[in-house]
Amino acid sequence: MGIALHNRAIYNDLNYPLVSSNGDSVMLKTHTCGELTLEHVGQHVTLAGWVNRRRDHGGLIFVDLRDRFGITQVTIDSDATAEAHDVAGPLRSEYVVQVSGDVRKRPPGFENPNLATGAVEVIAEEIKILSPAHAPVLHQRQRRRRGRGAASQIPLSGPAPPACWRIWCCAIAWCA
């Protein structure tokens, strides 16, 4: 892994700051959410990313942590780490968190073949909320379900841009 110096801070290949300009350690993560495999079982890792999904099963909270490289399941057990369980209580979608813990192989039958990291999970020992999500993010499907008509939305998923966009772009170019 190469290291580069940008704006008096040291970064690694993935543009994660390792050391700030004053020498303080500011590394947010040791691995990305998409790279953990069975080879990492038993290692202590630190991940950072957005909460993609949260499931509360009483004493266990499951968080799907997402970054631009993938998704990793984080398990927070109230018996093992009560402090981490308390921090994970208010987590919701799109919160930005940092999680430290050990990588463990998922129990048989609980693997997720749809994920690259579906064979492992991170057992959280420490959780830090880096940024809460103040307003819920509504995705396209959720907006339609909430009663907003399809006519109020411009269809962007098609072979060509809508005609109204072409007219608008031509008008802007002509005025410029």
Buried (B, 14 or more C-beta within 10 A) or exposed (E): EEEEEEEEBBBEEEEBBBBBEEEEEEBBBBBBBBBBEEEBEEEEBBBBBBBBEBEBEEEBBBBBBBBEBBBBBBBBBBEBBEEBBEBBEEBEBBBBBBBBBBBBBBEEEEBBEEBBBBBBBBBBBEBBBEEEBEEEEEEEEEEBEEEEEEEEEEEEEEEEEEEEEEEEEEEEEEEE
